């Protein structure tokens, strides 16, 4: 076997150990004479053992892994595995997964850009002036980028405190919702808000003891990101693409809808959300591949722009891009339906039926996003198709008995809180711009420039922050999956972080300690 080659047997990981308990080597001899060839005993002397048991080596496992970086710098020894074992994934051969959805996404982009270019060119003489929108989106976008950068460094320093603050923040949001409903006279909103507050308090009490494990998980993820800071450059690249897409969409969508009619609104919203979901999930898959390499083969993911980052990025944008488009489309459809529902009932009272429909759509969106965040970890780690990845990773957690653990969203609460904070901050920037220049959005027919600026700034800031926070979220999720699959490799490659997570694990999940 060549140097550096990782052995794989039937798609499973194997371990080589140079140590191991020594075999007892005891030599027995007579002090007078040796045993005769006929088998008789010596005529003289007594039997005396000449040596005692001496272990020659202590047990020192040297863990090697079948995990191979998906870019394939190493010579690949792949033997396909027909069924998922429920213990560990297996690297898939290099082939395009879910290619239909990648083609559909490309065709959709060509069609949408052609429509936007044609109608935006014809709208130059329509009397609409979108210069205020361009200026507001530009300033708020730059503010969001700067705040996202500062937030990343802040989270590295105060993980435990942020987990506690985020848990209190989620409960406080429910309380604020109930109070606002009571003030506005919306009884349904008031009841839902206070009921959510009561449930949130019970949840906070139940999971408060798990905060150390969530904080250790977050610190491990951030340590991996800090070791591979080139991931931040990838996130910024997609931030720039999202910025350009939002800018172009905001300028041309209004003119296109005014020309074609509101019937086109759903398709424009679908396109908008689909592109953003694809951008966000591409960062997710790329990060999962890098963090997986850092976990299993840290020597290949220990620099700013390592080979693991290049390989993972290339796979996410080629072989696994169809899987990314598939899952992103499912979420985008639900998001577009929710947006259409809200727009259609902006001026109506918050009736029970309207709230129920929005709640159902919100639950569907949450379920799909929940499945996506775990499925895309396996897409990034092993190159599975979207459906296979989702099925296999859920099977892994079920076999481990971790179904309750993965429902905890303490780390996700931190990222949501940070994203909302950045969105509110950039919305404040837009509000100030609108108040300073009341004619900022006059070309679009809006009189309240401050409120329009706040809404636009919040939307841009939250979307930009969500892309940056998805970098951390995917690292957190990948750490959980790898911790379920390969705690021994973590202990061998990153003992200090492993000890911290194991200690926090025993405190939070004492009954499941045997599964690590």
N, C-alpha and C positions, 0 to 999 in steps of 0.2 A: 504493500500500500504506500502510495506516495506521501510525502510529508505535507501536513496540513489538510489532508483529505479526511472528511468526516464519514465514518461508516454508517450505513443505513441497512437495516435488515427488515424487509417486508414493510417498509414505510414507518417502522417504529424506531425510537431512539434506543441505542445500546450504549452501555457504559463500559469503559476499559479501566481496569484497576491494576496499577503496577504494584500496589501493596497487597494487603490481604494477610490473613492469619497464617503464620508459618506452620508447615506440617511438622508434627513431632518427629524428631530425629533422635532415637535412642539406640544406643549400641550396647549390646550385652556380650560379654566375653568371659571366658574362664581365666583365672589367674595362673593356672598351671599349664594347660595345653589347649589346643583348639579342638573343636568337634571333629571326629573322624568322618571320613567320607561315607562310611557305612551307616552313619546316623547315630553311632553310639556316643556316649558321653565320655569326657576325659576321665582318666583313671585317678587323677589327683586334682586337688584344688576344689575350691567352693565357688559357687555362682555369685558374682558381684557385678552390679550394674556400673558401667563405666561413665555414664553421662546421665544427666537429668534434663528434663524438658526446658528448653530455652527458646522463647519466641524470637524469631529473627527479624520481625518487622511489626510495627503497629499498623492498625487499619487506617489507611489514608486514601479515601476514594478520590479518584481523579475523574471528575465527571466530564464526559464529552456528550455532545448533542447532535441529533440528526437534523436540527434546524439549520437551514442553509440560507444565506441572504438571497433574496429573490432575484437580484441582478446576476448572480451566478459567477462571481470571480473564481470560485473554486470549481474543480472538475466535479460535475454532478454525478452521483451514483443514485439514480432514482429507479425504484421498482414500484409500480403503481399499486395502490391499496384500494380495493373495491369498496369496502365499507369503513366508516369512521369507527374507531375502536372505543370512543367515549372517554379516552384517557389523554390522548395527544393528537394534534393535527399532523398532517404529512404534507410536505412541499409538493405542489402540483406541477405538472410539466408546463413548459412555456407555451401557452396557447391563449387565444383571445376568448375571454369569458363574456357571455351575454352580449355578443357583438351586435345584435339587432338594436339594442337600446343605444349603443354608441352611434350607430348610423342614424337612428331616428333623431338623436340630439343634434348631430351635425346638420341634418337636413332642416331641422327646426331653426337652427341658428341662421342658416343661409336665407331661409324664407323670411324670418323676422327682420333680419338686417336689410334685406331687399325692400320690404314694405316700409320700414322706418326711413330708409334713405329716400325712397320715392316720395313718400308723403311729407317728410320733413322738408324736402326741397320745394314741394308745392305749397307748403305753408308759410313760405317766406313773405308772401304778399297777403296773408290772411289777417294780418293785424295783430297777431299774438307776439308778445315780446317775452322771451324766456331768459333774458340775461340775468334777471334777479335770481331765478332758480339756479342757474349755473354758478353764480357767485356764492349763494348760500350753501349749496351742496359742496363746493370746493373748500370753503372755509371750515364747515362742520366736518368734512371728511378728514382734513388735515388735523383738526383738533382730536378726532377720534383715534387717528394713528398715533399721535403723541401720547395720549392718555393710555392707550393699550400697551405701549412700550413701558411706561412707568408702572402700570399695574402688574406686568409680568415680573419685574424686579421686586415689587412690593410683596407679591405672593410668596416668593422664594424666602423671604425673611420672616413672615408672620403667618405661617400655615395654620397653626392651632387656633390662634386668635380669630382668623378669618372664618374658619369652620364654625366656631361658636357664633360669631356675628351673623353669618349667613343663615344659621338655623333660627336665630332670633328674628332676623329680617323676614324670612318666609312666614313666620307666625304673625309678625307685625303687619305684613301686607294684607293678610286676611282680616285682621282687626280694622285696618284702615278702610277696607272695602265695606265692612259692616257699618262703620260709622258714616261713611259717605252715602250709603244707601239709606240710612235713617235720616240724614240731613236732607237728602233729595226727595224723600217720600217714596222711594222705591222699596217696597216691602220685601219683594223677592230677593233683590240684591242684598238687602239688610240681613235677611235670614240666612242666605248662603254664606255671607261674609262672617257672621258670628258663629255659624256652625263650623265653618272651616277653621276659625280661630280656636274653637274648643278642641277639634280634632288635632290641630297643629300643636296645641299645648300638650296633649297626651302623647303625640308622636315625639316631641322634643324631650319629654320626660323619659320615654322608652329608649331613645337612642343616644341620650347624653353620654352614657358610658362608652359608646363606640367612637366618640370624637377622636381619641388618640390614634385609633387605627386609620380613620379617614385622613387625619393630619399626616400620619406616617406614609400613607399611600400617596398623598399629594406631594410630600417632600421627595419621595422616591421618583415620582414622575418628573418633578421639576429638576431633580439632580440629573436625570437622563437627558432632559431638554437642555440643561446648562452644558452638559458634555458635548451635545450636538447642536450648537447654536446656529448652525446653518439652517435648521428647521425654521428659525425665525425669519431668515431670508426668504424661504419658501412661502411662509405665511404672508410676508410683505408683498411678495410677487402676486399672490392671489388677492391681497387687499387692493393692490393697484388695478388688477383686472376688475374686481368688484366695483371699485371707485369709477372706472371708466364706463362700465356697464350701467351703473346707477345714473351717472351723469347723462349718458346718451338716452337711456330709457326715460328719464324724467323730462328731457327736452322734447323727445319725439312722440312719446305716448299720448300726451295731451293733444297735440296736433292731429295725431292719427285717429284718436277716438272722436274728436270733434268733426273729423271728415267722414269717418265710416259709421259712427254711431256707437251707442253703449253696448251693442251686441258684441263688439270686439274686445270689450273690457276684460272678460274672463280669460281670453287667450293671451292678452298682454300680461295680465297678472300671473297666469300660469308660466309664461316664458320668464318673467322676472324672477319668480320664486325658484323655478327649476335651475336657472343658471346659478343663482346664489347657493342653492343646495349642492349642486355639482362642485362648485368651488370649495365649499366648506368640507364636503366629504372627500375630495381629493387630498386636502390637507390631512384629513383624518387617516386615510389609508396610507399615505406617505409616512406619517408619524408612527403609525403602528408598525410598519416595516422596520423603521430605524430603531424604535424602542425594543422591538423583538431581537434585533441583532445586538443591541447593547446588552440585553439580558443574557443571551446565549453565547455570543462571540464578541465580548467587549473590545477586543483589539481591533475589530473592524468598524467600530462605531465610537471612537474616542477622540475625534478631532472635529473641528468646526464644520468642514465639508468633507465628510468621510466617504468611503466607497459605499457604505450602507445607505447613505442619504441619496447618492446618485442612482444606485440600483433601485431603491424603493420609489423614488420619484419617476423613474422611467417606467417601472412596472405599473404604477398608479395611472399614468397617462397613456398607457398602451394596452397591455394585456388585461388589466382590471378596470379599464375605463368604462366598459359596458356595464359592469356590475355597479359601478358608482352611479351611472346614469339611471339604472333601473330603480334602485332604492330612492334616489333623489326625486324621481318622477312621482312616486307614490306620495311622498310628503308634499310636493309642490301642488298636486291636485287638491289635496285637503286644505292647504293654506290658501289657495286661490278661491275655493268654495267659501271658506270662512270670511275672506276679505269681501267677496261679493255679497255674502249674507249681511255683513255689517254695513256696507255701503247702502244696500237696499232698505235698511231699517234705521238709518241714521236719525231720521226725523220722527220715528215712531216711539211709543212708550215701550218700556222694557217688559213686554208681556211674558207670560209663562212659556208660551209656545216658542217665542223667539229665543228666550234663554235656553230652553231645552234643546233646540236645534244647534245652537252655538256650543252647548255643552257636549252634545254627541259628537260634533265635528272635532271639538277639542280633544275628546277622549281618543278618537280614531287617530288623530295626529300624534298624540302622545304615545300610543301603542306602536305605531310605525317607527317613530323616532327612537323608541326604546329598543326595538329589534335591530334597527339600523346601527346603533352605536356599538352593539356587540358583534353583529355580522361583519361590519367593516374592519374589525380587529382581525378576524380570521382571513378576510380578503387580503389585508396588508401583510399578515404573517406568512400565509401559505399559498395564496393565489387561488382560493376556492371561488366558485361562482357565487352570486348573491344568495340564492336560495340554499345552496349547500352550506355556505358559511353560516347563515342564520340557524339552520337546523343543527349543525355540528356543535356550535358554541353553546347553544342552549342545552344540548345533550351532555356536554362536558359539565356544566354547572349542576344539572340534575343528578348526574352520577356522583358528583362530589358532595351533594347535599347542600349546595350553596344558593339555592333558589331564593332564600330569604336575604342572603347577604347582598346579592346584586340588585335588590330592590331599594337598598339604601342609596340615597342621593345626596349625602352630606357634601361630598366634593362638588357635585353638580350645582348644589345651592350656592357655593362660593363663586363659581364661574357665572351663574345667572345673576347673582348680586353685582358682580363686577361689570358685567355687560350692561345691566340696567343703569348702573351708576354712570358708566361712560355715555350711554344713550341720553340720560338726563342732562349730563354736563354739556354734550354737544347740542342738545336741544336748547339749553340755556344760551349757548352761543348764537344759535339761530334766532331765538327770541330777542336777544339784545340787538342783533342786526336788523330785525324787523322794526323794533322800536326806534332805532336810530334813523332808519330810512323807511318812512311809512309807505312810500311808493315802490318798495322793493318788488312787490308782487302785483302791482297795479296792472301790468301788461297782461296778466292772466285773469283779471276781473275780481281779485280778492282785495277787500278793504282792510281787514284785520291782519296786518303784516306780521305782528308779533306772534300771534297764535299759529299762523301758517309757518313761520320760521321755526317755531318750537317743534311742531309736528314733523316737519321735514328734517330738521336737525336730529331729532330723536330717532327717526327711522334710519337715517344714514349712520349715525353713531352706533346704534344698537346692532345693525347688520355688520358693520365693520368690526366691532368688538367681538361679535359672535364668531367671526372667522378666526380672529386671533385667539380667542378663548378655546375654540375647537382644537387648537394645537395642544393645549394643556389637557382638555377633556379626553382626547384620544390617547394621550400618554397615560392618564389615570386609568382608563379602561383597559389599555394594553397591559399595564402592570397587574391588574386584577386577574386577567386571563392567564398571563404568564405565571403568576403566583399560584394559580390553581393547577397549571400544567407542570411546572418545573421549579418547585421551591429549592431543590437540591442544587440546581445550576445557579440560582440566585445566591445561595449561601457560599458556593465556591467562588463566584466571580465578584460579588459585592457583599462581603460578610458584614460590614458595619450597618449598611442599610437593611440587610436581611435580619439581623438581630433586632433592630428597632421594630421592624414590621412583625416579626414573630412574637415579640413581647407584647406589642399592642394587640395582636391577634388573640393571644391567650387571655387578655383582659376582656376583650369585646366578645369573643366567640369561644368560651372555654369548652363547650361540648364538641366543637369541630376541630379541636387541636390535633387530633389524630389524622386529619386529612391533609396535613402539610408536611 
